[in-house]
Amino acid sequence: MKSNLQQKLINKFLTGINMKKIIYLSIFVFSLLLVCQSCYHKITKSVTSDSIKVKLPEFANQGEYENYEIQQIFINQYHKESHQRYSGHIAIQNPKDSTLITFDSISLKLDFSGKESKYKKIFTTGLLTGQMLRSPWDKDTVMICCFETIENTNNLPTQRRFRFDVYWHKIMNPLVYLLEITNPNADKNTDFDLFLKKAKVTFLYNAWVQI
């Protein structure tokens, strides 16, 4: 009789210990779930937060960096424009090593040479004018140079994109401009002169000051 009573007490004691273990284990698991949920929320918030800084790619030189900046401008700043071709008087002079083009009272000096020379027609045909590029505070002659085609900006076959430097009279460093002209009837094989005939400026952007 005494032996049976002792066995019951032992079983009750062991059962109590097991229950405590189960309770403690349940509390531990529940606490762990709360911690994990909190950590997940913080991680998600830090990834989606507007304040997080996106790591920029590394660039081997200034040219690579500028190409990246141009791509970003066409992705984030691009909006389609529609500039009508200039219909006023255009006077063209050809002093040594340059071309002086006057649109009424606003003059542009094109410092183009070699392969750049074909781009003069963008100005002489009235697509791009002095009024679109002049300084806001005076009407001095604006000099333009370093005209080149932009590659790798996912433009359509009906679009041609360029960059060039603009020198205003009262600014020491040039301004880098981006230009897009569009001919809706063109394709990737359309000759440049033919492309210009029915083209218009659809994007003109003052990108940065060249240092």
Residue pairs with C-beta under 8 A, 6 or more apart in sequence:
46 52
56 68
57 68
59 65
59 68
66 176
67 152
69 207
69 208
70 150
70 153
70 163
70 178
70 207
71 152
71 153
73 178
73 205
73 207
74 153
74 154
74 155
74 161
74 178
77 205
78 203
79 203
80 202
80 203
81 201
81 202
81 203
81 204
82 200
82 202
83 127
83 132
83 200
83 201
83 202
83 204
84 200
85 125
85 126
85 127
85 200
86 103
86 126
86 127
86 129
86 131
87 126
88 103
88 104
89 103
89 104
90 101
90 102
90 103
90 124
90 126
91 101
91 102
92 99
92 100
92 101
92 102
92 124
93 99
93 100
93 101
93 102
94 100
97 111
97 113
98 109
98 110
98 111
98 112
99 109
99 110
99 112
99 120
99 124
100 107
100 108
100 109
100 110
100 141
101 107
101 108
101 109
101 110
101 123
101 124
101 130
102 108
102 130
103 126
103 129
103 130
103 131
105 139
106 129
106 130
106 131
106 134
106 139
106 142
107 130
107 141
107 142
108 123
108 129
108 130
108 133
108 141
108 142
108 143
108 144
109 141
109 142
109 143
109 144
110 120
110 123
110 143
110 144
110 145
111 143
111 144
111 145
112 119
112 120
112 144
112 145
112 147
116 146
116 147
116 148
118 192
118 193
119 147
119 162
121 193
121 196
122 128
122 162
122 179
122 181
122 196
123 129
123 144
125 196
127 181
127 196
127 199
127 200
127 201
128 179
128 201
128 204
130 142
132 201
132 204
133 142
133 144
133 166
133 177
134 142
134 168
135 142
135 168
135 169
135 170
135 171
137 170
138 169
138 170
140 168
140 169
140 170
141 169
142 166
142 167
142 168
142 169
143 166
143 167
144 164
144 165
144 166
144 167
145 164
145 165
145 167
145 174
146 163
146 164
146 165
146 174
147 162
147 163
147 164
148 162
148 163
148 164
149 160
149 161
149 162
150 161
150 162
150 163
150 178
153 161
155 161
155 180
157 186
157 187
157 188
157 190
158 182
158 183
158 184
158 185
158 186
158 187
159 180
159 181
159 182
159 202
160 180
160 181
160 182
160 192
160 195
160 199
161 178
161 179
161 180
161 203
162 178
162 179
162 180
162 181
163 176
163 177
163 178
163 179
163 207
164 176
164 177
164 179
165 174
165 175
165 176
165 177
165 210
166 174
166 175
166 176
166 177
167 174
167 175
168 175
171 209
173 209
173 210
173 211
174 209
174 210
175 206
175 207
175 208
175 209
175 210
176 206
176 207
176 208
176 209
176 210
177 204
177 205
177 206
177 207
178 203
178 204
178 205
178 207
179 201
179 203
179 204
179 205
180 201
180 202
180 203
180 204
181 195
181 196
181 199
181 200
181 201
181 202
182 199
182 200
182 202
183 190
183 195
183 196
183 197
183 198
183 199
183 200
184 198
185 198
186 194
186 195
186 198
186 199
